[in-house]
């Protein structure tokens, strides 16, 4: 029996079983005493949650026309490239976790790859120091994009509709344009930034060089032409035709190393998802080259030994337990994980409950742990996007894809209209030196030709009694894993609704820098003071991580467990993170 410290912040929570959703939210999220509980959107049998309302509407329209969740995911992926240009993409890559109605589970890796001409030390100067900006800006930072191949692979294997039908909404949005709202302006309102990058300016500033305003129509005819080519020719339209040629030509003219061979040899990988259990639930998530599933499950295994449900949400004791589990799991994430085609990932060891017990035993319940080697503060940008979809048959899809930095590498090749990624920064440019997100990574993630950089993207599906109950994921760089972790803890341990768990303020620890990051309002003053006495260095982290989630059968897990067990077609409850300016859950 673990000794418990006495604290004024330790209150026992009422369970949602004995309270209304609103009361449970008020009790669990005491940080927001005066705010009304958020409500999830309810759909009778279908739900789409994305970072942009128009993309969500595209997905639902596909479902209404008889498409399944995979069809909707493909259409949404292309639509986001048009309406969410800072992160939605066909010039980047990502991951898809899916669970079909028959119980089949799969994972698609369509992450970017290092060009064949890439070298281990390509971002170092003559003295061996990392050259600032070299891996984040311009063509040398671009990895070979995978999104088009990934979406086409999913459609051809599990979809039911034609490629032309699924691309048509995105082509229409690009060709005819869409009217910008205040939320859209928050995404693309960066005039000075665009003016510093002429090809971005040509697409995202008016012809007079002024920024767009609310009520204006954004038309992207060059992007529409590229999308039409993909609709006609499939993946070959991107990888073996004028699009690839334009990207390679622009790369060669601007000190890049991309080649036509890089595009021709790109392959999507179908991998076995990571799977683990947590308090009776089975978590299905992303395997390497994502660190997401392994780090998530390692953290959950550590936390399973602590009675989090008996602790107040974000009490000093609960935050301590979360932070130390994150710290230990991220130490392993950063040190030993990498592309499975290049390194041996010790997954069985990292997910062994006996190993979790050893890590748990190392946690000092009264003092913060210690991480060594200084690193910079992690930077978070609106550079990745997550979407979650469930259809009437019970097929579930969780997709996270990315450009990495804000507008990726800040380049659009020729007349393609496609914003390209800066994913090469996710490699270990130099062991012991932090990347864009402050992650200090190891030898396993060193740059090599054709290799995939390690990722934090964590598209996840949660199962109970062989039924899908939750589809979740997030954007946010290195914080993605801890966002998904807290969504699971909040719903499973604290009984929060899907809406409350997504809206709740978050904490984050990633081993290095040795700082406990907390969103504004996440820690009450007395909790922060107690944690400081334990040795935590606390810093407010303002940049948001935007999550998307769906619960099947009810607004919280108790109701969901009843719903999926008793209803032939359980209702769906979706919620788009209010931190995102344009997100929407749409169901029917």
C-alpha positions in Angstrom: 0.0 0.0 0.0 1.5 3.3 -1.0 1.8 6.0 1.5 -0.4 9.0 0.7 0.6 12.5 1.5 -2.1 14.7 3.2 -3.0 17.7 1.1 -5.7 20.3 1.1 -5.9 19.6 -2.7 -6.8 16.0 -2.2 -10.6 15.7 -2.6 -12.4 12.6 -3.6 -14.5 13.0 -6.7 -18.1 11.9 -7.1 -18.4 9.5 -10.0 -20.4 10.3 -13.1 -22.5 7.2 -12.2 -23.9 9.2 -9.4 -24.0 12.6 -11.0 -25.2 14.3 -14.2 -22.7 15.1 -16.9 -22.7 18.8 -15.8 -22.2 17.9 -12.1 -19.3 15.5 -12.9 -17.7 18.2 -15.0 -18.0 20.8 -12.3 -16.6 18.3 -9.7 -13.7 17.0 -11.8 -12.7 20.3 -13.4 -12.7 22.5 -10.3 -10.3 24.8 -12.2 -13.4 26.2 -14.1 -15.8 26.7 -11.2 -17.7 29.4 -13.1 -17.8 27.9 -16.6 -20.6 25.9 -18.1 -19.8 22.3 -19.0 -19.2 21.8 -22.7 -21.6 19.6 -24.7 -20.6 16.9 -27.2 -22.4 16.8 -30.5 -24.7 13.8 -30.8 -25.2 11.7 -33.9 -27.6 8.9 -34.2 -25.3 6.6 -36.2 -22.4 8.6 -37.8 -19.9 11.1 -36.6 -17.0 13.1 -38.1 -14.8 15.4 -36.0 -12.0 17.4 -37.7 -10.1 20.6 -37.3 -12.3 22.5 -39.9 -16.1 22.6 -40.2 -16.0 22.3 -44.0 -13.9 19.2 -43.8 -16.3 17.7 -41.3 -19.2 18.5 -43.6 -17.4 16.8 -46.5 -16.9 13.7 -44.4 -20.5 13.5 -43.3 -21.7 14.1 -46.9 -19.7 11.1 -48.0 -21.3 9.0 -45.3 -24.8 10.2 -46.3 -24.0 9.1 -49.9 -23.3 5.6 -48.7 -19.6 5.7 -48.2 -18.0 4.1 -45.1 -15.6 5.6 -42.5 -12.6 5.0 -44.7 -14.1 6.8 -47.7 -14.9 9.7 -45.4 -11.4 9.7 -44.0 -9.9 9.9 -47.5 -12.3 12.8 -48.5 -11.5 14.6 -45.3 -7.8 14.3 -45.8 -7.9 16.0 -49.2 -10.4 18.6 -48.0 -8.2 19.7 -45.1 -5.4 20.3 -47.6 -7.6 23.0 -49.0 -9.4 24.5 -46.0 -6.7 24.0 -43.3 -3.5 24.9 -45.3 -1.2 25.4 -42.3 -1.5 21.7 -41.3 -3.9 19.8 -43.6 -1.8 18.4 -46.4 -0.9 16.3 -49.4 2.7 17.6 -49.2 3.3 15.9 -45.8 2.5 12.5 -44.3 0.9 10.8 -41.4 -0.7 7.7 -39.8 -4.1 6.0 -39.8 -5.3 3.7 -37.1 -8.5 1.9 -38.0 -10.9 -0.7 -36.5 -13.4 -2.2 -38.8 -16.9 -3.4 -37.8 -15.8 -7.0 -37.9 -13.1 -6.3 -35.4 -10.1 -6.2 -37.8 -7.5 -3.7 -36.7 -4.9 -2.1 -38.9 -2.4 0.7 -39.0 -1.1 2.6 -42.1 2.2 4.4 -42.1 2.3 7.1 -44.8 4.9 9.2 -42.9 7.5 11.1 -44.9 10.8 9.5 -45.7 14.4 10.9 -45.9 15.6 11.4 -49.5 18.1 8.9 -50.8 20.8 11.7 -50.8 20.3 12.4 -47.1 23.3 12.0 -44.8 23.6 11.6 -41.1 25.3 15.0 -40.5 23.5 17.1 -43.2 22.4 19.8 -40.8 25.7 20.3 -39.1 28.4 22.9 -39.8 32.1 22.3 -40.2 32.5 22.4 -36.4 29.8 19.8 -35.8 27.1 22.2 -34.5 23.5 22.2 -35.7 22.9 25.0 -38.2 19.7 26.8 -37.1 16.8 26.7 -39.6 18.5 24.3 -42.0 16.2 21.4 -41.0 13.0 23.6 -40.7 13.0 26.0 -43.5 13.4 25.5 -47.3 13.8 22.5 -49.5 16.6 20.8 -47.6 14.1 20.2 -44.8 11.5 18.4 -47.0 10.9 14.7 -46.6 9.3 12.6 -49.4 5.6 13.2 -48.9 3.4 10.2 -48.2 -0.2 11.4 -47.8 -1.5 10.8 -51.3 -0.1 7.2 -51.4 -1.5 6.6 -47.9 -5.0 7.9 -48.6 -5.1 5.9 -51.9 -3.9 2.7 -50.1 -6.7 3.1 -47.5 -9.3 3.7 -50.2 -8.3 0.8 -52.4 -8.2 -1.7 -49.6 -11.1 -0.7 -47.4 -13.1 2.0 -49.2 -16.2 1.6 -51.3 -16.3 4.8 -53.4 -14.3 5.9 -56.4 -11.2 8.1 -56.1 -12.9 10.8 -58.3 -15.9 11.0 -56.0 -13.8 11.3 -52.9 -11.6 14.1 -54.3 -14.5 16.0 -55.9 -15.3 18.0 -52.7 -11.7 19.1 -52.2 -11.3 20.1 -55.9 -14.5 22.1 -55.7 -13.4 23.9 -52.5 -10.0 24.8 -54.2 -11.4 25.7 -57.6 -14.5 27.7 -56.6 -13.0 28.7 -53.2 -14.7 29.1 -49.9 -15.7 32.1 -47.9 -13.4 32.8 -45.0 -14.7 33.2 -41.5 -13.0 34.8 -38.5 -11.8 31.3 -37.5 -10.2 30.8 -40.9 -8.4 34.2 -40.7 -6.8 33.0 -37.4 -5.3 30.1 -39.4 -4.0 32.2 -42.4 -3.7 35.7 -40.9 0.1 36.1 -41.1 0.8 38.7 -43.7 4.4 39.4 -42.6 5.2 35.7 -42.5 3.8 35.2 -46.0 5.6 38.2 -47.4 8.9 36.6 -46.3 8.0 33.5 -48.4 6.9 34.7 -51.9 5.4 31.4 -53.0 3.2 31.3 -49.9 2.3 34.9 -50.5 1.1 34.1 -54.0 -1.4 31.6 -52.6 -2.4 33.1 -49.2 -2.2 36.9 -49.8 -4.4 38.9 -52.2 -3.0 40.1 -55.5 -2.3 43.5 -54.0 -0.2 41.9 -51.2 -2.8 42.5 -48.5 -4.0 39.7 -46.2 -7.4 38.2 -46.6 -10.2 39.2 -44.3 -13.4 37.6 -43.0 -15.9 37.4 -45.8 -13.3 37.1 -48.6 -13.2 34.0 -50.8 -10.0 32.0 -50.9 -9.5 30.4 -54.3 -6.6 28.0 -54.9 -6.7 27.1 -58.6 -3.2 25.6 -58.7 -3.9 23.3 -55.9 -7.2 22.4 -57.6 -5.2 21.4 -60.8 -3.0 19.1 -58.7 -5.9 17.5 -57.0 -7.6 16.9 -60.4 -4.4 15.1 -61.6 -4.5 12.9 -58.5 -8.2 12.2 -59.1 -7.5 11.1 -62.7 -4.3 9.2 -62.2 -4.3 8.2 -58.6 -1.0 8.0 -56.7 0.9 8.0 -60.0 -0.4 11.5 -60.6 1.6 12.7 -57.7 4.6 10.4 -57.6 5.3 9.7 -61.3 4.2 12.8 -63.1 4.3 16.5 -63.3 3.8 17.1 -59.6 6.9 15.1 -58.6 8.8 16.7 -61.4 7.9 20.2 -60.3 8.9 19.4 -56.7 12.2 17.9 -57.7 13.0 20.8 -60.0 12.2 23.3 -57.3 14.3 21.4 -54.8 17.3 21.2 -57.1 17.1 25.0 -57.8 17.0 25.7 -54.1 19.7 23.6 -52.5 17.4 20.6 -51.9 18.2 16.9 -52.4 14.9 15.4 -53.5 15.0 13.2 -56.6 12.4 11.5 -58.9 13.7 8.2 -57.5 12.6 9.2 -54.0 9.1 9.6 -55.3 9.1 6.5 -57.4 10.2 4.2 -54.6 7.9 5.6 -51.9 5.8 2.8 -50.3 3.1 2.8 -47.6 3.5 0.4 -44.8 0.7 -1.6 -43.2 1.8 -2.4 -39.7 0.4 -4.1 -36.6 -1.0 -1.5 -34.2 0.3 -1.3 -30.7 -2.2 -2.7 -28.2 -2.3 -2.6 -24.4 -4.8 -2.7 -21.6 -5.7 -0.1 -19.0 -8.3 -0.8 -16.3 -10.3 -3.2 -18.4 -10.0 -1.1 -21.7 -7.9 -2.1 -24.6 -5.9 0.7 -26.3 -5.1 0.4 -30.0 -2.6 2.9 -31.2 0.4 3.8 -33.4 3.5 1.6 -33.6 7.0 2.7 -34.6 7.9 4.8 -36.6 5.5 6.5 -34.3 6.6 6.6 -30.7 3.0 7.4 -29.8 1.5 4.0 -29.0 4.5 2.7 -27.2 5.0 5.8 -25.0 1.2 6.0 -24.4 1.0 2.4 -23.3 4.2 2.6 -21.2 2.7 5.6 -19.4 -0.6 3.9 -18.8 1.1 0.8 -17.4 3.0 2.9 -14.9 -0.2 4.8 -13.9 -2.3 1.7 -13.6 -0.5 1.1 -10.2 -1.8 4.4 -8.8 -5.5 4.9 -7.8 -6.0 8.0 -9.9 -9.7 7.8 -9.7 -9.5 8.4 -5.9 -7.6 11.7 -6.4 -9.0 15.1 -7.4 -8.4 16.1 -11.0 -5.1 18.0 -11.1 -4.5 17.7 -7.4 -0.8 17.9 -6.5 -0.7 14.1 -6.1 -2.4 13.3 -9.4 -0.2 15.7 -11.3 2.9 14.2 -9.6 1.9 10.7 -10.7 1.1 11.9 -14.3 4.3 13.9 -14.6 6.6 11.1 -13.4 5.0 8.5 -15.7 5.4 10.9 -18.6 9.0 11.7 -17.7 10.0 8.0 -17.5 8.2 7.0 -20.7 9.6 9.9 -22.7 13.1 9.0 -21.6 12.7 5.7 -23.3 10.8 7.2 -26.3 13.7 9.6 -27.0 16.5 7.1 -26.5 15.6 3.8 -28.1 12.7 4.1 -30.6 13.1 4.6 -34.4 12.1 3.4 -37.8 11.5 -0.4 -37.6 13.2 -0.9 -40.9 16.4 0.5 -39.5 16.5 -0.3 -35.7 15.2 -2.9 -33.4 12.5 -1.4 -31.2 12.4 -3.1 -27.8 8.6 -3.0 -27.7 8.0 -6.1 -25.7 10.4 -4.9 -23.0 8.9 -1.4 -22.9 5.4 -2.7 -22.6 6.1 -5.5 -20.1 4.1 -4.9 -16.9 7.1 -6.0 -14.9 9.1 -3.2 -16.5 6.4 -0.7 -15.6 6.5 -1.9 -12.0 10.2 -1.3 -11.9 9.8 2.2 -13.3 6.9 2.9 -10.8 9.1 1.8 -7.9 11.6 4.5 -8.9 9.1 7.3 -8.4 9.6 9.2 -5.2 6.1 10.1 -4.0 7.3 13.2 -2.3 9.9 14.7 -4.7 10.1 15.4 -8.4 12.3 13.1 -10.4 15.4 14.5 -12.2 16.1 14.6 -15.9 19.6 15.4 -17.0 21.0 17.4 -20.0 19.5 20.8 -20.5 17.3 21.5 -23.5 15.2 24.3 -24.9 11.5 24.8 -24.3 9.3 22.8 -26.7 7.7 24.8 -29.4 4.2 24.0 -30.5 2.6 25.2 -33.8 -0.6 24.6 -35.6 1.2 22.2 -37.9 -0.5 18.8 -37.4 -4.2 17.9 -37.6 -6.3 15.0 -36.2 -9.6 13.7 -37.4 -11.8 11.0 -36.0 -14.7 9.2 -37.8 -17.2 6.4 -37.0 -19.8 5.2 -39.5 -23.2 3.5 -39.0 -21.7 0.0 -39.4 -19.2 0.6 -36.6 -16.1 1.1 -38.7 -13.8 3.6 -36.9 -10.8 5.6 -38.2 -8.4 7.9 -36.4 -6.0 9.9 -38.6 -3.2 12.2 -37.6 -1.2 13.8 -40.4 1.3 16.7 -40.5 3.5 19.2 -42.2 5.6 19.5 -39.0 6.2 23.2 -38.7 3.6 25.9 -39.4 3.1 25.8 -43.2 5.9 23.1 -43.2 9.0 24.1 -45.0 7.4 27.4 -46.1 7.7 26.4 -49.7 5.2 25.6 -52.6 6.9 24.0 -55.6 6.2 25.7 -58.9 2.6 25.8 -59.9 1.5 22.8 -57.8 -0.2 24.8 -55.0 1.0 22.1 -52.5 2.6 23.3 -49.2 5.6 21.0 -48.5 6.6 19.6 -45.1 9.8 20.2 -43.1 9.7 16.7 -41.5 13.4 16.1 -41.7 13.6 18.1 -38.4 12.0 15.2 -36.6 15.3 13.2 -37.0 18.1 13.4 -34.6 20.3 16.0 -36.3 22.8 15.6 -33.5 22.6 13.3 -30.4 21.9 15.5 -27.3 20.7 18.5 -29.3 17.0 19.3 -29.2 14.8 19.6 -32.3 12.0 22.0 -33.1 9.9 20.5 -30.3 12.6 20.5 -27.7 13.0 16.7 -27.9 16.5 15.4 -27.2 16.6 12.1 -29.2 19.1 9.3 -29.6 21.1 7.3 -32.1 18.1 5.2 -33.1 16.5 8.2 -34.8 19.6 9.3 -36.7 19.2 10.4 -40.3 19.7 7.8 -43.0 18.6 7.6 -46.7 15.0 6.3 -47.0 14.5 6.3 -43.3 11.3 7.6 -41.6 11.8 10.1 -38.7 10.4 9.2 -35.3 7.0 10.8 -34.6 4.7 11.6 -31.7 1.5 11.3 -33.6 -0.9 9.0 -31.7 -4.1 8.2 -33.6 -5.9 5.9 -31.1 -9.0 3.7 -30.7 -10.2 2.4 -27.3 -12.0 -0.9 -27.1 -14.1 -2.5 -24.3 -15.6 -6.1 -24.6 -14.5 -6.2 -28.2 -16.5 -3.1 -29.1 -15.1 0.3 -30.1 -16.0 2.8 -27.4 -13.6 5.8 -28.2 -11.8 7.2 -31.2 -9.3 9.9 -30.2 -6.1 11.8 -31.2 -4.5 15.2 -31.2 -2.1 17.7 -32.8 0.6 19.4 -30.9 4.1 18.1 -31.7 5.8 16.4 -28.8 2.7 17.0 -26.6 0.4 14.7 -28.7 1.1 11.6 -26.6 0.4 13.3 -23.3 -2.8 14.8 -24.7 -4.1 11.4 -25.7 -2.9 10.0 -22.3 -4.9 12.6 -20.4 -8.0 12.0 -22.5 -7.9 8.4 -21.5 -7.2 9.1 -17.8 -9.8 11.8 -17.6 -12.5 9.6 -19.1 -11.5 6.3 -17.5 -10.4 7.4 -14.0 -12.3 10.7 -13.5 -15.4 9.7 -15.3 -15.4 12.8 -17.5 -17.5 13.1 -20.7 -15.6 13.2 -24.0 -16.3 16.9 -24.2 -15.0 17.6 -20.7 -11.9 15.6 -21.2 -11.0 17.4 -24.4 -11.7 20.8 -23.0 -9.9 20.3 -19.7 -6.6 22.1 -19.3 -3.5 19.9 -19.6 0.0 19.3 -18.3 3.0 18.0 -20.1 6.4 16.5 -19.3 8.7 15.1 -21.9 11.9 14.2 -19.9 13.9 17.0 -21.4 13.7 19.9 -20.8 13.2 19.0 -17.1 10.1 21.3 -16.8 6.5 20.6 -15.9 4.5 22.5 -18.5 0.9 23.5 -17.6 -1.7 25.3 -19.6 -3.2 28.4 -18.1 -5.6 27.4 -15.4 -4.4 23.8 -15.2 -3.0 24.2 -11.7 -4.5 26.0 -8.8 -2.1 28.3 -7.0 -1.9 26.1 -4.0 -1.3 23.0 -6.2 1.5 24.8 -8.1 3.0 25.9 -4.7 3.0 22.3 -3.4 4.5 20.9 -6.6 7.2 23.6 -6.5 8.2 22.5 -3.0 8.6 18.9 -4.4 11.2 20.3 -6.9 9.1 20.8 -10.0 10.1 23.6 -12.3 6.7 24.8 -13.7 6.2 26.8 -16.8 3.0 27.9 -18.4 2.5 26.6 -21.9 0.2 28.8 -23.9 0.3 27.2 -27.4 -2.6 24.8 -27.8 -2.8 21.1 -28.7 -6.0 20.5 -30.6 -7.7 17.2 -30.0 -10.7 15.4 -31.7 -12.7 12.6 -30.1 -15.7 10.4 -30.4 -17.4 8.3 -27.8 -19.6 5.4 -29.0 -22.8 4.8 -27.0 -22.8 7.7 -24.6 -21.3 11.0 -23.7 -19.1 9.4 -21.0 -17.6 6.0 -20.7 -20.2 4.7 -18.2 -23.0 5.5 -20.6 -20.9 4.3 -23.6 -20.3 0.9 -22.0 -24.1 0.5 -21.5 -24.9 1.9 -25.0 -22.6 -0.3 -27.0 -23.7 -3.4 -25.1 -27.4 -2.8 -25.4 -28.0 -0.9 -28.7 -27.7 -2.4 -32.1 -26.7 1.0 -33.5 -25.4 3.0 -30.5 -25.5 6.8 -30.7 -22.2 8.7 -31.2 -20.9 11.7 -29.3 -18.2 13.8 -30.9 -16.3 16.9 -29.8 -13.9 19.2 -31.5 -11.4 20.9 -29.2 -12.3 24.5 -28.5 -8.6 25.4 -28.6 -8.9 25.1 -32.4 -10.4 28.1 -34.2 -12.3 26.2 -36.9 -12.9 22.7 -35.7 -16.3 21.0 -35.7 -18.0 17.7 -34.8 -20.8 16.8 -37.3 -23.1 13.8 -36.9 -26.4 12.6 -38.0 
